[in-house]
Amino acid sequence: MPIISRFFGIIIRMFYDEHNPPHFHAEYQGKKAVFDFMGNIIKGSLSSRTATKLVREWIDFHVAELETDWELAREGKEIKWIKPLD
């Protein structure tokens, strides 16, 4: 599963050939959660309010890029790196 971003110890991944709704996987200190592009947690938990808040902030800045990567992944094309939070 390709890593599309990494910041503050949080790893963001997106699988190829995934099911709807559009989403990505986040991991922080061994905990995993699946987020949709509106910031809702679909599954799991990062067990850190701060990490969850940072992921949601990152989503707000990069919704269009996430949607583009989702379409690329669905088409089996190379997914692009998305800028991390500073």
Biopython code that builds the backbone (N, CA, C, O; Angstrom):
import numpy as np
from Bio.PDB.StructureBuilder import StructureBuilder

atoms = [
    (1, "MET", "N", (0.858, -1.167, 0.000)),
    (1, "MET", "CA", (0.000, 0.000, 0.000)),
    (1, "MET", "C", (0.902, 1.227, 0.000)),
    (1, "MET", "O", (1.690, 1.405, 0.929)),
    (2, "PRO", "N", (0.807, 2.063, -1.004)),
    (2, "PRO", "CA", (1.682, 3.226, -1.116)),
    (2, "PRO", "C", (1.453, 4.267, -0.017)),
    (2, "PRO", "O", (0.318, 4.567, 0.350)),
    (3, "ILE", "N", (2.538, 4.797, 0.487)),
    (3, "ILE", "CA", (2.476, 5.914, 1.424)),
    (3, "ILE", "C", (2.314, 7.176, 0.595)),
    (3, "ILE", "O", (3.100, 7.431, -0.317)),
    (4, "ILE", "N", (1.283, 7.975, 0.912)),
    (4, "ILE", "CA", (1.049, 9.205, 0.158)),
    (4, "ILE", "C", (1.455, 10.444, 0.937)),
    (4, "ILE", "O", (1.576, 11.524, 0.359)),
    (5, "SER", "N", (1.669, 10.304, 2.254)),
    (5, "SER", "CA", (2.151, 11.425, 3.050)),
    (5, "SER", "C", (2.617, 10.899, 4.408)),
    (5, "SER", "O", (2.251, 9.808, 4.846)),
    (6, "ARG", "N", (3.441, 11.725, 5.049)),
    (6, "ARG", "CA", (3.958, 11.366, 6.374)),
    (6, "ARG", "C", (4.266, 12.672, 7.111)),
    (6, "ARG", "O", (4.963, 13.539, 6.585)),
    (7, "PHE", "N", (3.741, 12.804, 8.334)),
    (7, "PHE", "CA", (3.983, 14.008, 9.129)),
    (7, "PHE", "C", (3.741, 13.719, 10.602)),
    (7, "PHE", "O", (2.813, 12.997, 10.965)),
    (8, "PHE", "N", (4.595, 14.297, 11.443)),
    (8, "PHE", "CA", (4.487, 14.185, 12.897)),
    (8, "PHE", "C", (4.278, 12.746, 13.376)),
    (8, "PHE", "O", (3.531, 12.505, 14.324)),
    (9, "GLY", "N", (4.930, 11.811, 12.728)),
    (9, "GLY", "CA", (4.812, 10.400, 13.105)),
    (9, "GLY", "C", (3.579, 9.703, 12.567)),
    (9, "GLY", "O", (3.350, 8.532, 12.868)),
    (10, "ILE", "N", (2.785, 10.405, 11.778)),
    (10, "ILE", "CA", (1.563, 9.846, 11.185)),
    (10, "ILE", "C", (1.880, 9.425, 9.759)),
    (10, "ILE", "O", (2.474, 10.183, 8.991)),
    (11, "ILE", "N", (1.477, 8.210, 9.416)),
    (11, "ILE", "CA", (1.688, 7.691, 8.060)),
    (11, "ILE", "C", (0.327, 7.587, 7.381)),
    (11, "ILE", "O", (-0.615, 7.019, 7.934)),
    (12, "ILE", "N", (0.238, 8.143, 6.177)),
    (12, "ILE", "CA", (-1.001, 8.121, 5.401)),
    (12, "ILE", "C", (-0.778, 7.223, 4.189)),
    (12, "ILE", "O", (0.178, 7.413, 3.437)),
    (13, "ARG", "N", (-1.668, 6.240, 4.002)),
    (13, "ARG", "CA", (-1.559, 5.306, 2.883)),
    (13, "ARG", "C", (-2.879, 5.237, 2.124)),
    (13, "ARG", "O", (-3.951, 5.510, 2.665)),
    (14, "MET", "N", (-2.764, 4.862, 0.853)),
    (14, "MET", "CA", (-3.959, 4.616, 0.051)),
    (14, "MET", "C", (-3.725, 3.343, -0.759)),
    (14, "MET", "O", (-2.711, 3.202, -1.444)),
    (15, "PHE", "N", (-4.676, 2.429, -0.667)),
    (15, "PHE", "CA", (-4.603, 1.172, -1.402)),
    (15, "PHE", "C", (-5.042, 1.362, -2.848)),
    (15, "PHE", "O", (-5.823, 2.261, -3.160)),
    (16, "TYR", "N", (-4.533, 0.510, -3.717)),
    (16, "TYR", "CA", (-5.048, 0.418, -5.079)),
    (16, "TYR", "C", (-6.282, -0.472, -5.061)),
    (16, "TYR", "O", (-6.417, -1.340, -4.198)),
    (17, "ASP", "N", (-7.175, -0.256, -6.009)),
    (17, "ASP", "CA", (-8.349, -1.114, -6.202)),
    (17, "ASP", "C", (-9.183, -1.240, -4.928)),
    (17, "ASP", "O", (-9.578, -2.339, -4.541)),
    (18, "GLU", "N", (-9.445, -0.111, -4.286)),
    (18, "GLU", "CA", (-10.221, -0.093, -3.048)),
    (18, "GLU", "C", (-11.712, 0.036, -3.342)),
    (18, "GLU", "O", (-12.127, 0.331, -4.463)),
    (19, "HIS", "N", (-12.485, -0.190, -2.314)),
    (19, "HIS", "CA", (-13.939, -0.097, -2.381)),
    (19, "HIS", "C", (-14.374, 1.323, -2.011)),
    (19, "HIS", "O", (-13.625, 2.058, -1.369)),
    (20, "ASN", "N", (-15.574, 1.700, -2.415)),
    (20, "ASN", "CA", (-16.142, 2.980, -2.002)),
    (20, "ASN", "C", (-16.629, 2.885, -0.574)),
    (20, "ASN", "O", (-16.903, 1.777, -0.114)),
    (21, "PRO", "N", (-16.751, 3.963, 0.146)),
    (21, "PRO", "CA", (-16.513, 5.346, -0.227)),
    (21, "PRO", "C", (-15.015, 5.649, -0.300)),
    (21, "PRO", "O", (-14.208, 4.919, 0.277)),
    (22, "PRO", "N", (-14.641, 6.712, -1.001)),
    (22, "PRO", "CA", (-13.240, 7.104, -1.060)),
    (22, "PRO", "C", (-12.677, 7.310, 0.344)),
    (22, "PRO", "O", (-13.311, 7.945, 1.187)),
    (23, "HIS", "N", (-11.496, 6.775, 0.589)),
    (23, "HIS", "CA", (-10.913, 6.836, 1.918)),
    (23, "HIS", "C", (-9.407, 6.607, 1.858)),
    (23, "HIS", "O", (-8.856, 6.284, 0.805)),
    (24, "PHE", "N", (-8.754, 6.779, 2.996)),
    (24, "PHE", "CA", (-7.342, 6.451, 3.135)),
    (24, "PHE", "C", (-7.119, 5.873, 4.528)),
    (24, "PHE", "O", (-7.986, 5.944, 5.399)),
    (25, "HIS", "N", (-5.955, 5.310, 4.710)),
    (25, "HIS", "CA", (-5.589, 4.674, 5.969)),
    (25, "HIS", "C", (-4.524, 5.520, 6.662)),
    (25, "HIS", "O", (-3.547, 5.931, 6.036)),
    (26, "ALA", "N", (-4.715, 5.777, 7.953)),
    (26, "ALA", "CA", (-3.736, 6.529, 8.736)),
    (26, "ALA", "C", (-3.230, 5.629, 9.861)),
    (26, "ALA", "O", (-3.981, 4.832, 10.422)),
    (27, "GLU", "N", (-1.946, 5.772, 10.177)),
    (27, "GLU", "CA", (-1.346, 4.999, 11.258)),
    (27, "GLU", "C", (-0.523, 5.936, 12.131)),
    (27, "GLU", "O", (0.213, 6.791, 11.639)),
    (28, "TYR", "N", (-0.666, 5.750, 13.442)),
    (28, "TYR", "CA", (0.097, 6.539, 14.403)),
    (28, "TYR", "C", (0.405, 5.664, 15.603)),
    (28, "TYR", "O", (-0.503, 5.160, 16.265)),
    (29, "GLN", "N", (1.681, 5.487, 15.877)),
    (29, "GLN", "CA", (2.163, 4.682, 17.001)),
    (29, "GLN", "C", (1.478, 3.312, 17.066)),
    (29, "GLN", "O", (1.047, 2.866, 18.130)),
    (30, "GLY", "N", (1.389, 2.662, 15.916)),
    (30, "GLY", "CA", (0.833, 1.311, 15.850)),
    (30, "GLY", "C", (-0.674, 1.235, 15.806)),
    (30, "GLY", "O", (-1.226, 0.151, 15.617)),
    (31, "LYS", "N", (-1.357, 2.350, 15.975)),
    (31, "LYS", "CA", (-2.822, 2.385, 15.896)),
    (31, "LYS", "C", (-3.221, 2.802, 14.489)),
    (31, "LYS", "O", (-2.551, 3.618, 13.857)),
    (32, "LYS", "N", (-4.319, 2.232, 14.007)),
    (32, "LYS", "CA", (-4.748, 2.476, 12.629)),
    (32, "LYS", "C", (-6.200, 2.924, 12.570)),
    (32, "LYS", "O", (-7.043, 2.482, 13.351)),
    (33, "ALA", "N", (-6.466, 3.819, 11.617)),
    (33, "ALA", "CA", (-7.832, 4.284, 11.376)),
    (33, "ALA", "C", (-8.010, 4.527, 9.886)),
    (33, "ALA", "O", (-7.059, 4.828, 9.165)),
    (34, "VAL", "N", (-9.246, 4.388, 9.450)),
    (34, "VAL", "CA", (-9.612, 4.668, 8.066)),
    (34, "VAL", "C", (-10.480, 5.924, 8.083)),
    (34, "VAL", "O", (-11.485, 5.989, 8.792)),
    (35, "PHE", "N", (-10.079, 6.922, 7.291)),
    (35, "PHE", "CA", (-10.777, 8.200, 7.210)),
    (35, "PHE", "C", (-11.393, 8.384, 5.830)),
    (35, "PHE", "O", (-10.805, 7.989, 4.823)),
    (36, "ASP", "N", (-12.585, 8.987, 5.787)),
    (36, "ASP", "CA", (-13.100, 9.431, 4.493)),
    (36, "ASP", "C", (-12.539, 10.823, 4.232)),
    (36, "ASP", "O", (-11.816, 11.364, 5.069)),
    (37, "PHE", "N", (-12.859, 11.405, 3.093)),
    (37, "PHE", "CA", (-12.258, 12.682, 2.706)),
    (37, "PHE", "C", (-12.931, 13.877, 3.379)),
    (37, "PHE", "O", (-12.562, 15.022, 3.120)),
    (38, "MET", "N", (-13.916, 13.616, 4.241)),
    (38, "MET", "CA", (-14.525, 14.688, 5.028)),
    (38, "MET", "C", (-14.001, 14.675, 6.457)),
    (38, "MET", "O", (-14.388, 15.511, 7.273)),
    (39, "GLY", "N", (-13.109, 13.716, 6.763)),
    (39, "GLY", "CA", (-12.507, 13.648, 8.092)),
    (39, "GLY", "C", (-13.197, 12.713, 9.056)),
    (39, "GLY", "O", (-12.818, 12.630, 10.224)),
    (40, "ASN", "N", (-14.214, 12.003, 8.576)),
    (40, "ASN", "CA", (-14.896, 11.032, 9.430)),
    (40, "ASN", "C", (-14.069, 9.762, 9.540)),
    (40, "ASN", "O", (-13.477, 9.314, 8.558)),
    (41, "ILE", "N", (-14.027, 9.185, 10.729)),
    (41, "ILE", "CA", (-13.360, 7.893, 10.904)),
    (41, "ILE", "C", (-14.361, 6.808, 10.560)),
    (41, "ILE", "O", (-15.422, 6.706, 11.176)),
    (42, "ILE", "N", (-14.016, 6.001, 9.572)),
    (42, "ILE", "CA", (-14.869, 4.911, 9.112)),
    (42, "ILE", "C", (-14.622, 3.667, 9.948)),
    (42, "ILE", "O", (-15.541, 2.898, 10.229)),
    (43, "LYS", "N", (-13.366, 3.479, 10.340)),
    (43, "LYS", "CA", (-12.989, 2.266, 11.059)),
    (43, "LYS", "C", (-11.733, 2.545, 11.879)),
    (43, "LYS", "O", (-10.861, 3.299, 11.447)),
    (44, "GLY", "N", (-11.643, 1.946, 13.046)),
    (44, "GLY", "CA", (-10.448, 2.031, 13.860)),
    (44, "GLY", "C", (-10.345, 3.320, 14.658)),
    (44, "GLY", "O", (-11.309, 4.075, 14.782)),
    (45, "SER", "N", (-9.150, 3.557, 15.196)),
    (45, "SER", "CA", (-8.885, 4.742, 16.001)),
    (45, "SER", "C", (-7.381, 4.945, 16.086)),
    (45, "SER", "O", (-6.619, 3.983, 16.171)),
    (46, "LEU", "N", (-6.967, 6.189, 16.062)),
    (46, "LEU", "CA", (-5.546, 6.490, 16.240)),
    (46, "LEU", "C", (-5.193, 6.579, 17.723)),
    (46, "LEU", "O", (-4.020, 6.696, 18.076)),
    (47, "SER", "N", (-6.206, 6.525, 18.594)),
    (47, "SER", "CA", (-6.028, 6.587, 20.048)),
    (47, "SER", "C", (-5.271, 7.820, 20.499)),
    (47, "SER", "O", (-4.609, 7.806, 21.537)),
    (48, "SER", "N", (-5.367, 8.877, 19.727)),
    (48, "SER", "CA", (-4.742, 10.153, 20.068)),
    (48, "SER", "C", (-5.594, 11.261, 19.468)),
    (48, "SER", "O", (-5.752, 11.346, 18.250)),
    (49, "ARG", "N", (-6.137, 12.099, 20.325)),
    (49, "ARG", "CA", (-6.945, 13.215, 19.825)),
    (49, "ARG", "C", (-6.102, 14.155, 18.971)),
    (49, "ARG", "O", (-6.566, 14.677, 17.958)),
    (50, "THR", "N", (-4.860, 14.363, 19.395)),
    (50, "THR", "CA", (-3.977, 15.258, 18.655)),
    (50, "THR", "C", (-3.693, 14.723, 17.260)),
    (50, "THR", "O", (-3.779, 15.467, 16.283)),
    (51, "ALA", "N", (-3.353, 13.435, 17.155)),
    (51, "ALA", "CA", (-3.071, 12.837, 15.848)),
    (51, "ALA", "C", (-4.311, 12.886, 14.962)),
    (51, "ALA", "O", (-4.214, 13.197, 13.775)),
    (52, "THR", "N", (-5.469, 12.583, 15.528)),
    (52, "THR", "CA", (-6.714, 12.635, 14.766)),
    (52, "THR", "C", (-6.984, 14.055, 14.275)),
    (52, "THR", "O", (-7.387, 14.250, 13.128)),
    (53, "LYS", "N", (-6.763, 15.044, 15.139)),
    (53, "LYS", "CA", (-6.951, 16.443, 14.758)),
    (53, "LYS", "C", (-5.990, 16.834, 13.631)),
    (53, "LYS", "O", (-6.384, 17.530, 12.695)),
    (54, "LEU", "N", (-4.738, 16.391, 13.716)),
    (54, "LEU", "CA", (-3.757, 16.699, 12.676)),
    (54, "LEU", "C", (-4.146, 16.080, 11.336)),
    (54, "LEU", "O", (-3.996, 16.717, 10.294)),
    (55, "VAL", "N", (-4.644, 14.841, 11.355)),
    (55, "VAL", "CA", (-5.082, 14.194, 10.111)),
    (55, "VAL", "C", (-6.243, 14.978, 9.509)),
    (55, "VAL", "O", (-6.281, 15.202, 8.300)),
    (56, "ARG", "N", (-7.180, 15.392, 10.341)),
    (56, "ARG", "CA", (-8.322, 16.158, 9.824)),
    (56, "ARG", "C", (-7.893, 17.510, 9.266)),
    (56, "ARG", "O", (-8.430, 17.963, 8.256)),
    (57, "GLU", "N", (-6.939, 18.149, 9.910)),
    (57, "GLU", "CA", (-6.408, 19.410, 9.398)),
    (57, "GLU", "C", (-5.741, 19.188, 8.038)),
    (57, "GLU", "O", (-5.923, 19.978, 7.111)),
    (58, "TRP", "N", (-4.965, 18.098, 7.931)),
    (58, "TRP", "CA", (-4.299, 17.756, 6.674)),
    (58, "TRP", "C", (-5.327, 17.530, 5.573)),
    (58, "TRP", "O", (-5.140, 17.988, 4.446)),
    (59, "ILE", "N", (-6.415, 16.826, 5.892)),
    (59, "ILE", "CA", (-7.482, 16.579, 4.908)),
    (59, "ILE", "C", (-8.025, 17.908, 4.382)),
    (59, "ILE", "O", (-8.200, 18.076, 3.175)),
    (60, "ASP", "N", (-8.290, 18.848, 5.287)),
    (60, "ASP", "CA", (-8.849, 20.142, 4.887)),
    (60, "ASP", "C", (-7.989, 20.837, 3.834)),
    (60, "ASP", "O", (-8.516, 21.492, 2.935)),
    (61, "PHE", "N", (-6.675, 20.696, 3.943)),
    (61, "PHE", "CA", (-5.762, 21.319, 2.991)),
    (61, "PHE", "C", (-5.640, 20.551, 1.673)),
    (61, "PHE", "O", (-5.216, 21.116, 0.665)),
    (62, "HIS", "N", (-6.014, 19.250, 1.674)),
    (62, "HIS", "CA", (-5.667, 18.405, 0.527)),
    (62, "HIS", "C", (-6.814, 17.560, -0.041)),
    (62, "HIS", "O", (-6.568, 16.504, -0.624)),
    (63, "VAL", "N", (-8.041, 18.006, 0.120)),
    (63, "VAL", "CA", (-9.187, 17.225, -0.379)),
    (63, "VAL", "C", (-9.072, 16.966, -1.876)),
    (63, "VAL", "O", (-9.262, 15.832, -2.317)),
    (64, "ALA", "N", (-8.767, 17.983, -2.657)),
    (64, "ALA", "CA", (-8.692, 17.808, -4.115)),
    (64, "ALA", "C", (-7.608, 16.809, -4.488)),
    (64, "ALA", "O", (-7.806, 15.985, -5.380)),
    (65, "GLU", "N", (-6.468, 16.872, -3.816)),
    (65, "GLU", "CA", (-5.379, 15.930, -4.103)),
    (65, "GLU", "C", (-5.749, 14.505, -3.695)),
    (65, "GLU", "O", (-5.385, 13.546, -4.376)),
    (66, "LEU", "N", (-6.469, 14.369, -2.589)),
    (66, "LEU", "CA", (-6.937, 13.037, -2.179)),
    (66, "LEU", "C", (-7.892, 12.464, -3.219)),
    (66, "LEU", "O", (-7.801, 11.286, -3.564)),
    (67, "GLU", "N", (-8.797, 13.284, -3.715)),
    (67, "GLU", "CA", (-9.735, 12.818, -4.737)),
    (67, "GLU", "C", (-9.004, 12.408, -6.010)),
    (67, "GLU", "O", (-9.354, 11.411, -6.641)),
    (68, "THR", "N", (-7.986, 13.183, -6.383)),
    (68, "THR", "CA", (-7.187, 12.839, -7.561)),
    (68, "THR", "C", (-6.470, 11.518, -7.352)),
    (68, "THR", "O", (-6.486, 10.657, -8.231)),
    (69, "ASP", "N", (-5.838, 11.348, -6.189)),
    (69, "ASP", "CA", (-5.142, 10.091, -5.894)),
    (69, "ASP", "C", (-6.110, 8.909, -5.886)),
    (69, "ASP", "O", (-5.773, 7.819, -6.349)),
    (70, "TRP", "N", (-7.310, 9.131, -5.359)),
    (70, "TRP", "CA", (-8.311, 8.063, -5.331)),
    (70, "TRP", "C", (-8.615, 7.597, -6.757)),
    (70, "TRP", "O", (-8.659, 6.397, -7.025)),
    (71, "GLU", "N", (-8.821, 8.536, -7.655)),
    (71, "GLU", "CA", (-9.112, 8.181, -9.050)),
    (71, "GLU", "C", (-7.914, 7.496, -9.703)),
    (71, "GLU", "O", (-8.082, 6.524, -10.439)),
    (72, "LEU", "N", (-6.725, 7.988, -9.444)),
    (72, "LEU", "CA", (-5.525, 7.333, -9.988)),
    (72, "LEU", "C", (-5.425, 5.896, -9.493)),
    (72, "LEU", "O", (-5.151, 4.983, -10.272)),
    (73, "ALA", "N", (-5.648, 5.701, -8.204)),
    (73, "ALA", "CA", (-5.565, 4.354, -7.627)),
    (73, "ALA", "C", (-6.617, 3.434, -8.238)),
    (73, "ALA", "O", (-6.323, 2.281, -8.552)),
    (74, "ARG", "N", (-7.824, 3.927, -8.405)),
    (74, "ARG", "CA", (-8.904, 3.122, -8.980)),
    (74, "ARG", "C", (-8.596, 2.719, -10.420)),
    (74, "ARG", "O", (-9.048, 1.679, -10.898)),
    (75, "GLU", "N", (-7.810, 3.571, -11.109)),
    (75, "GLU", "CA", (-7.428, 3.280, -12.495)),
    (75, "GLU", "C", (-6.126, 2.491, -12.581)),
    (75, "GLU", "O", (-5.653, 2.185, -13.675)),
    (76, "GLY", "N", (-5.546, 2.161, -11.422)),
    (76, "GLY", "CA", (-4.296, 1.400, -11.400)),
    (76, "GLY", "C", (-3.082, 2.224, -11.788)),
    (76, "GLY", "O", (-2.048, 1.674, -12.166)),
    (77, "LYS", "N", (-3.204, 3.546, -11.695)),
    (77, "LYS", "CA", (-2.095, 4.440, -12.048)),
    (77, "LYS", "C", (-1.318, 4.837, -10.795)),
    (77, "LYS", "O", (-1.765, 4.622, -9.669)),
    (78, "GLU", "N", (-0.154, 5.416, -11.021)),
    (78, "GLU", "CA", (0.701, 5.810, -9.906)),
    (78, "GLU", "C", (0.051, 6.908, -9.073)),
    (78, "GLU", "O", (-0.401, 7.925, -9.600)),
    (79, "ILE", "N", (0.015, 6.681, -7.761)),
    (79, "ILE", "CA", (-0.535, 7.646, -6.821)),
    (79, "ILE", "C", (0.534, 8.691, -6.520)),
    (79, "ILE", "O", (1.718, 8.368, -6.419)),
    (80, "LYS", "N", (0.110, 9.942, -6.377)),
    (80, "LYS", "CA", (1.031, 11.056, -6.146)),
    (80, "LYS", "C", (1.232, 11.314, -4.648)),
    (80, "LYS", "O", (0.329, 11.096, -3.840)),
    (81, "TRP", "N", (2.421, 11.779, -4.302)),
    (81, "TRP", "CA", (2.749, 12.202, -2.945)),
    (81, "TRP", "C", (1.977, 13.481, -2.642)),
    (81, "TRP", "O", (1.860, 14.361, -3.496)),
    (82, "ILE", "N", (1.449, 13.581, -1.417)),
    (82, "ILE", "CA", (0.742, 14.771, -1.000)),
    (82, "ILE", "C", (1.541, 15.443, 0.117)),
    (82, "ILE", "O", (1.983, 14.786, 1.060)),
    (83, "LYS", "N", (1.717, 16.735, 0.000)),
    (83, "LYS", "CA", (2.529, 17.497, 0.935)),
    (83, "LYS", "C", (2.059, 17.275, 2.377)),
    (83, "LYS", "O", (0.860, 17.322, 2.655)),
    (84, "PRO", "N", (2.995, 17.035, 3.283)),
    (84, "PRO", "CA", (2.626, 16.859, 4.697)),
    (84, "PRO", "C", (2.325, 18.195, 5.362)),
    (84, "PRO", "O", (2.558, 19.258, 4.786)),
    (85, "LEU", "N", (1.804, 18.124, 6.585)),
    (85, "LEU", "CA", (1.668, 19.336, 7.383)),
    (85, "LEU", "C", (3.060, 19.795, 7.783)),
    (85, "LEU", "O", (3.957, 18.975, 7.979)),
    (86, "ASP", "N", (3.238, 21.088, 7.901)),
    (86, "ASP", "CA", (4.522, 21.643, 8.337)),
    (86, "ASP", "C", (4.580, 21.757, 9.843)),
    (86, "ASP", "O", (5.587, 22.204, 10.390)),
]
sb = StructureBuilder()
sb.init_structure("model")
sb.init_model(0)
sb.init_chain("A")
sb.init_seg("    ")
for serial, (resi, resn, name, xyz) in enumerate(atoms, 1):
    if name == "N":
        sb.init_residue(resn, " ", resi, " ")
    sb.init_atom(name, np.array(xyz, "f"), 0.0, 1.0, " ", f" {name:<3s}", serial, name[0])
structure = sb.get_structure()
